[in-house]
Amino acid sequence: MASRGWLIKISGWTEPTPIRLFAAAESDQRAALVAVQNATSAAPKERVETVGPLSQETVLKLALEQGQVLELSSCPAASKGR
């Protein structure tokens, strides 16, 4: 299990778009961004940025394993994956 993770936000560059939030079970900030990018193919069309770190407890409660990404802005059961 990942010791911690990152909260990642995807939004539009210039025009308003719905903000999407993701939990990424990666201890390294860049690895978390890459994991979300790989799961969503958002960049470069959309801005992908870290919001802040997630504690080990939060990552465990979300049942995420190292490298997994979970979209928090939609139905969690349908979004869990790599």
C-alpha positions in Angstrom: 0.0 0.0 0.0 1.1 3.5 -0.7 2.3 5.4 2.4 0.5 8.6 1.1 -0.8 10.2 -2.0 -1.8 13.4 -3.7 -5.0 15.2 -4.5 -5.0 16.2 -8.2 -7.2 18.7 -9.9 -8.1 18.8 -13.6 -9.6 22.0 -15.0 -9.7 24.0 -18.2 -6.9 26.3 -19.3 -8.8 29.3 -20.5 -12.5 28.5 -20.5 -14.6 27.3 -17.5 -15.0 23.6 -17.4 -16.2 21.3 -14.6 -13.3 20.7 -12.1 -12.5 17.0 -11.6 -10.7 15.8 -8.5 -8.5 12.7 -8.2 -6.7 10.8 -5.4 -3.4 9.3 -6.6 -1.6 6.7 -4.5 1.9 7.9 -5.3 4.3 9.4 -2.7 6.1 11.4 -5.3 4.2 14.5 -6.6 5.3 14.1 -10.2 4.5 10.4 -10.2 1.0 11.3 -9.0 0.5 13.8 -11.9 1.7 11.2 -14.4 -0.6 8.6 -13.0 -3.6 10.9 -13.3 -2.5 11.9 -16.8 -2.2 8.3 -17.9 -5.6 7.5 -16.4 -7.4 10.5 -18.0 -5.3 11.7 -21.0 -6.3 15.2 -19.9 -3.1 17.1 -20.6 -2.3 19.1 -22.6 -5.9 19.9 -23.4 -6.7 20.5 -19.7 -4.7 21.7 -16.7 -3.6 18.9 -14.4 -2.1 20.1 -11.1 -1.6 19.0 -7.5 -3.8 20.4 -4.8 -2.0 18.9 -1.9 -0.8 15.7 -0.2 -3.1 13.0 1.1 -2.3 11.2 4.4 -1.6 7.5 4.6 -4.9 7.2 6.5 -6.8 8.8 3.6 -5.1 6.6 1.0 -6.0 3.5 3.1 -9.6 4.6 3.6 -9.9 5.0 -0.2 -8.5 1.5 -0.6 -5.9 2.6 -3.1 -2.8 0.7 -3.7 0.5 2.1 -5.0 0.0 3.6 -8.5 -3.8 3.6 -8.4 -5.9 6.7 -9.2 -9.5 7.3 -8.0 -11.8 10.0 -9.4 -13.4 11.7 -6.4 -15.8 13.9 -8.4 -17.8 11.0 -9.7 -19.0 7.5 -8.6 -15.9 6.0 -6.9 -16.8 2.4 -7.8 -16.8 3.1 -11.5 -13.6 5.1 -11.5 -11.1 3.0 -9.5 -8.3 1.8 -11.6 -4.8 2.5 -12.9 
